[in-house]
Amino acid sequence: MRAPPHQTMRFSEITRGLRLLTINAVLATLFGSATVGTFSTGFAVELGASDFLVGWLGAAPGFGQILQFFSPFVIERLRARKPLCLLLYLGGYLVWVPIALLPWLPAAVPRVFLLLGLLFVSTSLFSFALPAGISWITDLIPENIRGRYMGRQNALAGIAGLLVTLAAGRFVELPPKLHSFAFLFAFGVACGLAAVAVLSATPEPLKRSSPRLPVWRFIGLPFRRPRFRNFMAYLALRSLATFIAAPFFILFMLKFLKVPYFEIGLFTAVSSLATMVTYPLWGYLADKYGNLPVMKLCAFGLSVIPGLWLFATPGNYRYLLPLFFAYAGVVAAGFILSQFNLLMKIAPEQNRTVYLGTCYGLIGVGSAVGPVIGGTIAKAAANSTHLFGVAWTNIHYVMVVSCACRLLTTALLPLIRERNVAETGEMVRQVVGRHPLSALVNLVLFLRRPRERARVQALHGLGAARARVAVSELVASLDDPSYEVRRGAARVLGDIGDREAVAPLRAKLFDPTADVIEECAVSLGKIGDPDAVPALTELLDRPHRSVRKNAIIALGALPGEASTAALWEQLEREHETSLRALIADGLARHGEARVARVLRSLLRECHSPLLRRQSAYSLARLLGDSNAFYGLLQTEPLALSGAVQRLVRAAGAELTRGFAPAERDALLRELQRAVRYFEQADYRHAIGPLRRAVTEALTAVALRQTRSVAGPHGVPPAEARRALGDLVRSRDPLQRNLGFLTAQDSEAHRRAVEVEDALLAFHAVQMLADEVDRMRREQGRGGHVLDEAMW
């Protein structure tokens, strides 16, 4: 006697059931890949089916699905769903035995019509069982993992389907073709029978009892729920629009494009591979953001597919069709998965079979009517025409109508509702970063690989891709048992820069057990949210140097009055030179010109070459375009003179533009004198000529602006100084760089001047030349008074 459904199921039973369901799905996919779709259509064409009958061939499964309207009446009266499913699935598979025998019937027998009838019987049996089967597996699969489980299951099934499709495409080319199709169908039947055997060992959860209702109320249940009614209407119309063209893609390849079966198998394999790869990704997105945003995105993607096929010709199909099939595999995977999950979520537990049966029945009506419409269009548009330089067949018109209808159905998507889900646009913004595919692949690897090294490697990929989609998983990984994973997650959150991570990172600053305080501090600085400033300021009081150091770095990256005040306060009480240099660099990043004195002091007093270069680089931030100065610092010593020569040549040309030849030559000679001093490592004497040259040049520019005379010669010194002062007051960069040069020239006579000082002087000349160029283009006014004392 067959065991009754399990009253309660242990975790081990659920795990075993999920494993058996996956095996069943793989075997069922092998059956489908070897029978329906490409090969059933090709078989019908070999039997002599016309274009119109091919349309009816596509409609036969739809007519069979209409029986799902009636299956809930039987299922709801059964205590267990499993016996009914096994019986109907067994019958559906066995019907393909007489289909496989059709080639041996005499040609006078209407074999095409027999094929249509047998297909109708097979799909009717499968369809009658479908609501019970879906209800069964829905009760078995926990809802919180349904998206990911179905994604993995479909990916494995896709691998199996890919291999069979490739082999079958080559196999059916063997003569005689009809016999090759027959043996292929026999293989499919064997896989189907094995699937039934596996399903018989799969446990069935207790079927939830539902109150008995009058027939008219029972039938009307799905139509009285607005959410479910809208969803059914969309799926039915979508099915109709899709199946207008669906049966004709294979016919289009065989008759118009002249594609061999093996190449059709290759293209189908490409689609299966794309589906297999993306199923887990769509499953993850469905679990994270909701099924509805995934379905909306993929529904639009599927709508344009018939339109793409209009561009395929016998001459280019080998290039275009692989792309079309790959694209279709990606978006179809997301649509099928999200549609199934959303249907399971919206359908209530009580009387679920009537909801599923009615929905799939309406889908069946659409998939039955659609091919008939497509066949009618194909029959009416039998004559070939030329449009856009392409010979259009009757199937081209079928695809145009299908594409238009698919796009029209997307207008119904706003009527569908799912609770607690993200907007489609938000999901897209989260996923689309630098490398969206890399982000999703690395995220799936991060979640599914249990080994520490593999997870750390996936973290590197997530950081490189700036994967906002992974923020919640990375936040959870701040509590990972692996220290390396915790560190990596904290760093990657900073690289991504999403403000959703601010609160968790801030909390970890005060969790010594996590031991990622420093990484969290740096990441908060990268994210740049001012809400992190109070927590980072507290870290400045910690005794550990590394903690204070990373808090300083983070505050330096966070603009705002609070972080600036915290850095100034820390600068006053910090005595360690390297940390003072870090604080000064942070203040320079904030544009605090007052910190220039501190940086110049560090530049004078530091004996460490590294700290000197760091302080010089921080000063360059205040002067402008620190990247240009960084290039000078990184130049090899032997090439440094050449780099300075090129800098001076470009700056001199900009500063003296429009000058009289004699005036220009005099200024350029002064600049070249500074270069010669630099080449001789006489850095002290290199600064004076630079300061004098740019002062003369700026004075000439100022006098031209005031239209006093063409140049500074012959102008009273007081008027020249006044013109220069007015010019400097109008431009803050002029004030900073000329003030810096003047102060540096004064100081050069009192202390030793190192190469970093000289490079900063040349950098200031470059910044002055750039500002003169901008000034010529903008003619701006306003600024600050030149304050040499500031430097």
Residue pairs with C-beta under 8 A, 6 or more apart in sequence:
2 80
2 82
2 83
4 79
4 80
5 79
5 80
5 81
5 82
5 204
5 205
5 206
5 207
6 13
6 203
6 204
6 205
6 206
7 206
8 206
9 17
9 140
9 203
9 205
13 203
14 140
14 142
16 203
17 140
17 202
17 203
18 140
18 141
18 149
20 198
20 199
20 201
20 202
21 137
21 140
21 141
21 153
21 202
22 152
22 153
22 156
22 157
23 198
24 195
24 198
24 199
24 202
25 153
25 154
25 156
25 157
26 156
26 157
26 160
27 191
27 192
27 194
27 195
27 198
28 157
28 191
28 192
28 195
29 157
29 158
29 160
29 161
30 160
30 161
30 164
30 188
30 191
31 93
31 188
31 189
31 191
31 192
31 195
32 161
32 188
33 160
33 161
33 164
33 165
33 168
33 188
34 164
34 168
34 184
34 185
34 187
34 188
34 191
35 96
35 99
35 184
35 185
35 188
36 61
37 250
38 165
38 169
38 250
38 261
38 264
38 265
38 268
39 168
39 172
39 181
39 184
39 185
40 57
40 115
40 119
41 54
41 57
41 58
41 247
41 250
41 251
41 254
42 172
42 181
42 250
42 254
42 261
42 264
43 115
43 178
43 181
43 185
44 53
44 54
44 57
44 112
44 115
45 54
45 251
45 254
45 255
46 177
46 178
46 181
47 102
47 111
47 112
47 115
47 178
48 111
48 112
49 57
49 112
49 115
51 248
51 251
51 375
51 378
51 379
51 394
51 395
52 375
52 376
52 378
52 379
53 112
53 116
53 375
54 247
54 248
54 251
54 375
55 247
55 248
55 371
55 372
55 374
55 375
55 376
55 378
56 116
56 371
56 372
56 375
57 115
57 116
57 119
57 247
57 371
58 243
58 246
58 247
58 248
58 367
58 370
58 371
58 374
59 243
59 247
59 367
59 368
59 369
59 370
59 371
59 372
59 375
60 116
60 119
60 120
60 123
60 368
61 119
61 120
61 123
61 127
61 364
61 367
61 368
62 239
62 243
62 364
62 365
62 366
62 367
62 368
62 369
62 370
62 371
63 120
63 123
63 124
63 364
63 368
64 119
64 120
64 121
64 122
64 123
64 124
64 125
64 126
64 127
64 364
65 123
65 124
65 127
65 130
65 360
65 361
65 363
65 364
65 365
65 367
65 368
66 127
66 361
66 364
66 365
66 368
67 124
67 127
67 128
67 361
67 364
68 127
68 128
68 130
68 131
68 356
68 357
68 358
68 360
68 361
68 364
69 357
69 358
69 361
70 128
70 357
71 127
71 128
71 129
71 130
71 131
71 132
71 353
71 357
72 131
72 218
72 351
72 353
72 354
72 356
72 357
72 358
73 215
73 218
74 84
75 81
75 84
75 131
75 132
75 135
75 353
75 357
76 210
76 218
76 351
76 353
76 354
78 84
78 132
78 207
79 207
80 204
80 207
81 132
81 133
81 135
81 136
81 204
81 207
82 136
82 199
82 200
82 202
82 204
84 129
84 132
85 129
85 132
85 133
85 136
85 199
86 196
86 199
86 200
88 125
88 126
88 128
88 129
89 125
89 126
89 129
89 133
89 192
89 195
89 196
89 199
90 193
90 196
91 125
92 122
92 123
92 125
92 126
92 129
92 192
93 122
93 189
93 192
93 193
93 195
93 196
94 189
94 193
95 118
95 121
95 122
95 125
96 118
96 122
96 185
96 188
96 189
96 192
97 186
97 189
98 114
98 118
99 115
99 118
99 119
99 122
99 185
100 181
100 182
100 183
100 185
100 186
100 189
101 182
102 111
102 114
102 115
102 178
102 182
103 176
103 178
103 179
103 181
103 182
104 182
105 111
105 114
127 360
127 364
130 356
130 357
130 360
131 352
131 353
131 354
131 356
131 357
131 360
132 353
134 344
134 356
135 207
135 352
135 353
135 356
136 204
136 205
138 344
138 352
139 204
139 205
139 206
139 207
139 208
140 202
140 203
140 204
140 205
141 149
141 150
143 344
143 345
144 287
145 287
146 287
146 341
146 344
147 282
147 283
147 284
147 286
147 287
147 291
147 337
147 341
148 280
148 283
148 284
148 287
149 283
150 279
150 283
150 337
150 340
150 341
151 279
151 280
151 281
151 282
151 283
151 284
151 286
151 337
152 279
152 280
152 283
154 275
154 276
154 279
154 333
154 336
154 337
155 275
155 276
155 277
155 279
155 280
156 276
158 272
158 273
158 275
158 276
158 279
159 272
159 276
161 272
162 268
162 269
162 272
162 273
162 276
165 265
165 268
165 269
165 272
166 265
166 266
166 269
167 265
168 184
168 265
169 261
169 262
169 263
169 264
169 265
169 266
169 268
169 269
170 261
170 262
170 265
171 180
171 183
171 184
172 180
172 181
172 184
172 261
173 180
173 260
173 261
173 262
174 180
208 349
208 350
208 352
210 350
210 351
211 350
213 221
213 351
218 351
218 354
219 354
219 358
221 351
221 354
221 355
222 228
222 229
222 232
222 354
222 355
222 358
222 359
223 229
223 358
225 348
227 346
227 416
227 417
228 346
228 347
228 355
228 359
230 412
230 415
230 416
230 417
231 342
231 343
231 346
231 359
231 416
232 358
232 359
232 362
233 362
233 412
233 415
234 409
234 412
234 413
234 415
234 416
235 339
235 343
235 359
235 362
235 363
235 366
236 362
236 363
236 365
236 366
237 366
237 409
237 412
238 299
238 366
238 406
238 409
239 362
239 363
239 364
239 365
239 366
239 367
239 370
240 365
240 366
240 367
240 369
240 370
240 373
240 405
241 366
241 370
241 402
241 405
241 406
241 408
241 409
242 302
242 366
242 367
242 370
242 402
242 406
243 366
243 367
243 368
243 369
243 370
243 371
243 374
244 370
244 371
244 373
244 374
244 377
244 398
244 401
244 402
244 405
245 306
245 374
245 395
245 398
245 399
245 401
245 402
245 403
246 367
246 370
246 371
246 374
246 402
247 371
247 374
248 374
248 378
248 395
248 398
248 399
249 309
250 264
251 395
252 309
252 312
252 393
252 395
252 399
253 259
253 264
253 317
253 321
254 264
255 393
255 395
256 314
256 393
256 395
257 312
257 313
257 314
257 317
257 321
258 314
259 267
259 317
259 321
263 318
266 322
267 321
267 322
267 325
268 325
270 322
270 325
270 326
270 329
271 325
271 326
271 328
271 329
271 332
272 329
273 326
273 329
274 325
274 326
274 327
274 328
274 329
274 330
274 333
275 329
275 330
275 332
275 333
278 329
278 330
278 333
278 334
279 333
279 337
280 444
280 448
281 440
281 441
281 444
282 294
282 298
282 333
282 334
282 337
282 338
283 337
284 440
284 443
284 444
284 447
285 293
285 294
285 334
285 427
285 431
285 440
285 469
286 294
286 334
286 337
286 338
286 341
288 469
288 472
289 421
289 422
289 426
289 427
289 430
290 418
290 420
290 421
290 422
291 337
291 338
291 339
291 341
291 342
291 345
291 418
291 421
292 338
292 342
292 416
292 417
292 418
292 421
292 424
293 421
293 422
293 423
293 424
293 426
293 427
294 334
294 335
294 337
294 338
294 427
295 334
295 335
295 338
295 339
295 342
295 413
295 416
296 410
296 413
296 424
297 334
297 424
297 427
297 428
298 331
298 332
298 333
298 334
298 335
298 338
299 335
299 409
299 410
299 413
300 410
301 327
301 330
301 331
301 334
301 335
302 328
302 331
302 332
302 335
302 406
303 403
303 406
303 407
303 409
303 410
304 403
304 406
304 407
305 324
305 327
305 328
305 331
305 403
306 399
306 400
306 402
306 403
306 406
307 399
307 400
307 403
308 320
308 324
308 327
309 324
309 399
310 390
310 396
310 399
310 400
311 320
311 390
312 320
312 321
312 324
313 390
313 391
342 416
342 418
343 356
343 359
345 418
346 418
347 355
347 356
347 359
348 355
370 402
373 401
374 398
374 401
374 402
377 394
377 397
377 398
377 401
378 394
378 395
378 397
378 398
379 394
380 394
381 394
381 397
381 398
382 394
383 394
384 391
384 392
384 393
384 394
385 391
385 392
386 392
387 396
422 430
429 468
430 468
430 469
430 471
431 439
431 440
431 468
431 469
433 439
433 465
433 466
433 467
433 468
433 469
434 464
434 465
434 466
435 464
435 465
436 465
438 461
438 464
438 465
438 467
439 461
439 462
439 465
439 466
439 467
439 469
439 470
440 467
440 469
441 461
442 458
442 459
442 461
442 462
442 465
442 467
442 470
443 458
443 462
443 467
443 469
443 470
443 473
445 454
445 457
445 458
445 461
446 455
446 458
446 459
446 462
446 470
446 473
447 473
449 455
449 458
452 482
452 484
452 485
455 480
455 482
455 485
455 488
456 482
456 484
456 485
456 488
459 474
459 485
459 488
459 489
459 491
459 492
460 488
462 470
462 474
462 492
462 496
463 488
463 491
463 492
463 495
463 496
464 495
466 495
466 496
466 497
467 496
468 496
468 498
470 492
470 496
471 493
471 496
471 498
471 500
471 501
472 500
474 489
474 492
474 493
474 496
474 501
475 489
475 493
475 500
475 501
475 504
477 485
477 486
477 488
477 489
478 486
478 489
478 490
478 504
478 505
478 508
478 514
478 516
478 520
479 486
479 514
480 486
480 489
483 515
483 516
486 514
486 515
486 516
487 516
487 519
490 505
490 508
490 516
490 519
490 520
490 523
491 519
491 522
491 523
493 501
493 504
493 505
493 523
493 527
494 505
494 519
494 522
494 523
494 524
494 525
494 526
494 527
495 523
495 526
497 526
497 527
497 528
498 527
499 527
499 529
501 523
501 527
502 524
502 527
502 529
502 531
502 532
505 520
505 523
505 524
505 527
505 532
506 520
506 524
506 531
506 532
506 535
508 514
508 516
508 517
508 520
509 517
509 520
509 521
509 524
509 535
509 536
509 538
509 539
510 535
511 517
517 539
517 547
517 550
518 546
518 547
518 549
518 550
519 550
521 536
521 539
521 547
521 550
521 551
521 553
521 554
522 550
522 553
522 554
523 554
524 532
524 535
524 536
524 554
524 558
525 532
525 536
525 553
525 554
525 555
525 556
525 557
525 558
526 554
526 557
528 557
528 558
528 559
529 558
530 558
530 559
530 560
530 562
530 563
532 554
532 558
533 555
533 558
533 560
533 562
533 563
533 566
534 562
536 551
536 554
536 555
536 558
536 563
536 566
537 551
537 555
537 562
537 563
537 566
539 547
539 548
539 550
539 551
540 548
540 551
540 552
540 566
540 570
542 548
542 551
545 576
545 579
548 579
549 579
549 582
552 567
552 570
552 579
552 582
552 583
552 586
553 582
553 586
555 563
555 566
555 567
555 586
556 563
556 567
556 582
556 583
556 585
556 586
556 587
556 589
556 590
557 586
557 589
559 589
559 590
563 586
563 590
564 587
564 590
564 592
567 583
567 586
567 587
567 590
568 587
568 592
570 583
571 580
571 583
571 584
571 587
571 595
571 598
574 580
574 583
577 602
577 605
577 606
577 608
577 611
578 611
580 598
580 602
581 602
581 606
581 611
581 614
581 615
581 618
584 595
584 598
584 599
584 602
584 615
584 618
585 614
585 617
585 618
585 621
587 594
587 595
587 598
588 595
588 599
588 618
588 619
588 621
588 622
589 621
591 622
593 622
593 736
593 790
594 790
595 618
595 622
596 619
596 622
596 740
596 790
596 791
597 790
597 791
599 615
599 618
599 619
599 622
600 619
600 743
600 747
600 791
602 611
602 612
602 615
603 612
603 615
603 616
603 619
603 754
603 756
603 757
604 751
606 612
606 615
612 754
612 756
613 633
613 756
615 756
616 629
616 633
616 756
616 757
616 759
616 760
617 626
617 629
617 630
617 633
619 740
619 760
620 626
620 628
620 629
620 630
620 760
620 763
622 736
623 629
623 733
623 736
623 737
623 740
623 760
623 763
623 764
623 767
624 733
624 736
624 737
624 767
624 770
624 771
625 766
625 767
625 770
628 763
628 766
629 759
629 760
629 763
631 643
632 640
632 643
632 644
632 647
632 759
632 762
632 763
633 756
633 759
635 643
641 675
641 678
641 679
644 675
644 678
644 759
644 762
645 675
647 762
647 763
647 765
647 766
648 671
648 672
648 674
648 675
648 762
648 765
650 766
650 769
651 671
651 765
651 766
651 768
651 769
652 667
652 668
652 671
652 693
652 769
654 769
654 770
654 772
654 773
655 667
655 693
655 694
655 697
655 698
655 701
655 768
655 769
655 772
656 663
656 664
656 667
656 668
656 697
657 776
658 704
659 667
659 697
659 700
659 711
660 710
660 711
663 700
663 711
663 713
666 696
667 693
667 696
667 697
670 689
670 692
670 693
670 696
671 689
671 690
671 693
671 765
673 689
674 686
674 687
674 688
674 689
674 690
674 693
674 761
674 762
675 686
677 683
677 685
677 686
677 689
678 686
678 758
678 762
681 755
683 753
683 754
683 755
683 757
683 758
684 748
684 749
684 752
684 753
685 748
686 758
686 761
687 741
687 744
687 745
687 748
687 753
687 757
687 758
687 761
688 745
688 748
690 741
690 745
690 761
690 762
690 764
690 765
691 741
691 742
691 744
691 745
691 761
693 765
694 738
694 741
694 765
694 768
695 724
695 738
696 712
697 772
698 724
698 727
698 728
698 734
698 738
698 768
698 772
699 712
699 720
699 723
699 724
700 711
700 712
701 727
701 772
701 775
702 720
702 723
702 724
702 726
702 727
703 709
703 710
703 711
703 712
703 715
703 720
703 723
704 710
704 711
705 723
705 727
706 723
706 726
708 715
708 719
708 723
709 715
712 720
725 786
727 734
728 734
728 735
728 738
728 783
728 785
728 786
729 735
729 783
729 784
729 785
729 786
730 775
730 780
730 781
730 782
730 783
731 771
731 775
731 780
731 783
732 783
732 784
733 767
733 768
733 770
733 771
734 768
734 771
734 783
734 786
735 783
735 784
735 785
735 786
735 787
736 767
737 764
737 765
737 767
737 768
737 771
738 764
738 768
738 786
739 786
739 787
739 788
739 790
739 791
740 760
740 764
740 791
741 761
741 764
741 765
742 788
742 791
743 788
743 791
744 757
744 760
744 761
744 791
746 788
748 757
